């Protein structure tokens, strides 16, 4: 749903608000509304990439970001308001942050902040939005009774498959952000893979020290932490530094998963811990390890670098980027959700009855697994247990107990 809604928003005015050629320091204008005049002219991303290609590529970043934030609403949010929220949030929060980070007219870009593939626009913004959504929505039913501890991944196989998809797709995010088939793209892919690998086994070791178990979910969580951390740095840092990004990113995100208990919030999928904290760590480490010769691997990009080049002010630029992106997204999301909750029909929280029967049933009317139902009501059928019924029968629904799946 996020991909569909945000694709329309991006086409309608999102791209123009983010990457119009005459944008301001904080947000673009509507010169390119509805992809007006978006075709073969050079884009603001690169003179070698046409506008339309750059627009559809950047649409990928825009579409995934609200989907990450909505992960915090699992098991208790209404679907309709989530959809409305995604469109509003992309317009008010994501588009301005993308503009000031990646558009050459943006204030972070002009200041000298380095963000290759979305540390702030994607990860910090979604993680802080998830924190705000968790806060405004409240905890899941029964959460306080169990301290949130028994909520386990319902399907480890799906966690692994999802991680594989993300890992491979991340080469498109990071490697593709070089906007060309060049050595900078190759370098970005190398550090991406290395950081994910190191992050994965670092998280496993951290969990093993507590449970003496080699956690599959732990490996997946660590790999994602490494991918998030390396994202802003992938086109700026040498290969050896990716090991540091993986280790530090996994450690920081692992311990950050405990923060929700101190903050007394219910971040269902640990979006804040993985994406906000991971993005902040990656941004700051970029200030330390960015190297001018890595950026120049594409043949034309030039940066002052970070501490490796003796450019010590770069860390302050990265910190300013983190603080501004986090604050704008967190407080902006709180305001959006507060106003939405006051509008009839846009209340955020599902009813207690809906939580009891499950959001799949109450909001979607569909199930991932048929056997999770206790019973099924079939109001109109033709032949059940030898009793013929027509679709127009006025007889009451027949309740059919499910067969055992053991």
N, C-alpha and C positions, 0 to 999 in steps of 0.2 A: 504493500500500500504506500509506503514511503517513497519508493522508486517512482510510482505512478503520479502521486500528488506533487512531489517536488519536481519531477520532470516538467509537469505543466507550469508550475510556479516559475521554474527556471526559464522556460520558453516565454512565458507571459511577461515577466519583468525581472526575474531573479538575475539573469545574466547581465542585463543592462545595469541593474543596481550594483553589481559587483565589478564588472569589467568594461563599462563604457569607456570610450577613448577620452572623454572629457570629464571624467569623474572628479569629485572633490577629495579632500583628505580622509573623509570618513565614509562616504557612500557615493555611489554613482548616480546617474540621472536616467531618464527614460528615453534617451536617444535611440536605444536598440530594443524598445518594447516590442514584444511579439517577434523577436529576431529580425526586426526591421534593419535593413542594411548590414545584416550579418551574412556574409557569403565568402568571397575569396580575398578580401583585403587583409593585410597583415594584422594579426591580433596583438593585444597588449602584452600577451605572454611571450611572444617571440615573433620577430619580423619574418621568420621562416615558416611559421605555422598560420594558416588562414583562420579567419575569425570563426567560421562555422565548425571547423574541426576542433579548435580550442574550446568552443562553447559546449559541444557535446562531451568532450573529455572532462571538462570541469563540472558538468552535470553529474558525473559519477560521485564526485566529492560531496556535492550538495545533497544528493539523494541519500547517501549513507549516513550523514550526520544526524538528522532527526531520528532515524531508525535506532541509532545508538542511544540517544537520550530517552526514547520511549521505553527502552528496556527496563528502566527503573519502575515502570508502572505495572509490571507483571502481576496478575492474579487479582487486581482490584480496580482497574480503570475501565471506564466506558470507551467503547471503540469510536463512536461518533465524535466526541470531543477530542480524542487523540488525533483524528484526521484533521479537524479544524486547527488544532494546535500546531501541527506540523507545517501547514501553509503559513500561518501567522508567524511562527518562530523563524522559519526560513527567511521570511521577508524582513523581519525586524532585528533578528539577531545574527543569523548566518551571513546574509548578504553584506551588511556593513563590516563584519570582521574579515570576511574574504577580501573585501575592497581595500581595507586599510593594511592588510597583510601582503597581498599579492599584486594589487594594481600598482603600477609605478607611481601613481599619484597619491597613494595611501600614506598616512603619516608614519606607520611602522616601517614600511618599505623605504621611505625617504630618510627616516632616522638611521637606518642601517640594520634593522632586525633581520635575522636569518631564519627562514622557515621554508624548507624545500618542498614539503609535501603535505602539510596540514597539522602540525603540532598544535597550533592555536585554533585555526578555523574549524578543524574537524574534532580533534581529541579534547582539548581543554574546554571548548565551547560545549560539546556534547556531555562531557563528564560533569561540568558545573550545572548544566541544565538538568541532568539526571538527579543531581543532589537537590536542586530546587523542586523538581517534580516529586521526589520522595518526601520531601518536607511538607509540601502543600497537599499531597494526596493522603498522607497518613500511612500507618502500618497495615499490613494484611491482617485479616481477622484471625485472632488467636495468636498473633505474633508475640505479644507480651507474656502469654502463658508459658511459652517454651523458649523464650529468649532468642527466637529466630534460628535456633541451631538445627532442628530436624529438617529444614528445607534443603533437600539434596537434589543434584541433577537427576532428572527423571529418565534420561537415556544417555548413557556415556558414549554409545556409538555415534549418536547424533552430534555430541560435543566434538568428537574426533573428526567427523566428516566436515562439520562447520569450520573447525580450525584449519583443516587442509584447504578448503575453499578460500579462506581468508589468507592463509600463507601464500598460496599461489597468486591470488588476486592482488596481494600487496606489491608484487613486482610491477603490476600495472600502475599502482599509486606512486610508488617511489621511483622505479626505473622510468616510468612514463613521464614523470615530472621534469625530466631532462629535455623533453619536447624534441627528441631527435634520436636517431640511432648512432650514438657516439660513445666514447669511452666514459663520459660522465654517467650515462645511463647504465653502463656495465658496472661501474663502481658502485652506483646506488643499489643495484641488485645484489652485488656481493655483500655489502655491509648489511643489507636487509636480511638476507639469509643467515648470515653469521650471528647477528644480534638475536634473531628468533631462536636459533639453535641453542645458543648460550643461555638465553633467558629461560628456555624450557627446562633444561636440566638443573639450572640454579634453583628454580621454584621447587622442583622435585626434591632436591637436597634439603631445602628449608622445611618442607613438610615431613620428610623422612625423619628429621631430628626429633619430631614430636610423636609421630604415629608408627614409625618403623614400617611404613608402607610406601611402595613406589607408585605414586598416584598418577593415573592417566589424565584425570582432569587437572591435576596440578601441573603436569607438563604442558597441557594446552593453555592453561592460564599464563604460565611463564612465557610461552612462545608469543602469545598476544602482547604481553607486557614488553617483551623485547622489540616486537614490531612497532608498537606505539612509540616507544622511546626513541627508536632510530628514525622515525618518520621525518621530523623537522631537520635532521642532520644528514640524511642519506646522500644528498648531493654535495656535501661540504666536507666530510670527514674521511680520513684514511681507513683502510680495512682493519688495521690492528685495534683501532679505537672502538670498533663495533663490539669487541669482547667486553669492554667496560660498559657500554650502553646496555648490553644484555644482562650483565651481572647486576649493575646498579638499578636498572629498570625493574628487574624481577624482584629484587629485595625490597625496593620502595613500594611497589604495588602489592606485594605479599603482605607486608605489615600494614599497608593502608586499608586492606580489607577489614581490619579490626576497628578502624575508626568509626564505622557506622554504629557500633555498640556504644561507644563513648558519646557520639552525637545523638544517639537515640532515634535513628532514622532507619527505614527499611528500604535500602537500595537493593532490590531483588537480585540483580545480576552483577552487582559490584561495578557498575559503569563508572562511578566516581573514582574508585580505587584504581581500576585498570586504565581508564582513558584520561581523566583529569590529572591524576598524580603522575601517570606515565608520560603524558604530554609535557607536564611541567619539568620533570626530570630530563626528558629529551631536549627541551628548549635550553635549559641551563647548561647541559653538557655540550650542546652545540657551541655555546659561547666559549667553552674551554678548548674544544678539539677541532673547530672549523679551520681548514687549511686553504690558503689561496690557490695552491697548485691543483687541488682536487676540483674546485669550482671551475678552474680554467681548462679542465679536460674536454669541455665541449668546444673549445677553440675561441670563445669570445667572452665568457663571463669573467668578471673581475670583482673580487671582494678583498677586504682588508684582513679577513681571517679572524680567528679568536686568539686564545692565549698561546696556541702553538706558534703563532706569528708575532707574539708580543703585543697584540692588540687587546689590551686588558679591558677597555671600556665596553667591549662586545658583550661581556657577561651582564653589564647593567642594561644594555639594550634588550637582551633576552629576558631579563627579569621584568622590565617594563612591559614587554609584550605579554608575558604570562599574567601579570597582575591585571592589566587592562582587559584582556580577553576573558579571564575568569570572572572578574567583577561585572563586566557588562553582560555576560551571558547569565550568570547566576541571578543578579537582581532583576534583569530584564525578564527572565523566565518567570520569576516569582510574580512580577506585576502582570504579565500576560495571563498566568493561571488564576490569579486572584480576580481579575476582571472577568475572565471566562466563567468562573464559578458563580458569578452574580447574574449571569444571563440565563434566562429560562431555556431549558433544553441543552445547556452546555455544562451542566454540573459534572465534575470530573470523576467522582467516585461512584462505583457500582453499588447497588443496594446490598444489604447483608444477605438477603435471599439469593441474589445473583452470585455472591461469593461462595455461598454454601453449595449451590448446585454446580458451580464452576463457570468461569468466564467463557470457556469454549461453548458451553450449552446456552448460557443466557445472552451472550453477545453475538456469537457466530452461528449457533445452531448446528455445529459440526464438531466432529471429534477426530483427533489424530489416531486414537485407538478405540475400537468399538467396545472392547470388553471393560472399559472403565465405567460404563453405565451400570447401575444397580437393576434397572428395569427400563423397558422401552414401551412407550405408548404408541400404538398403531391404530389411528382412528378409522382408516378406510383400507380394507384389504379384501381379497377375493376368496381366500381359502386358508383358514388357520385351524389346525387340529381337526380338519374335516368339516368345519362349519362354514358353509358358503356365505359370503357377505358381498354386497355390491358397493361400489364407490358412493352411491347415493343413500346408503343405509343410514338410518337415524339411530342405530344401536350405539351404545356407549363404547368408548375405546377399549380395545383388548390389551391387557398388559402381559407381555411375554418376558419371562425370566430368561436371562442370558445363559447360554451353555457354558460349562466349565472350560477354561483354556489351559488347565493344568496338564 
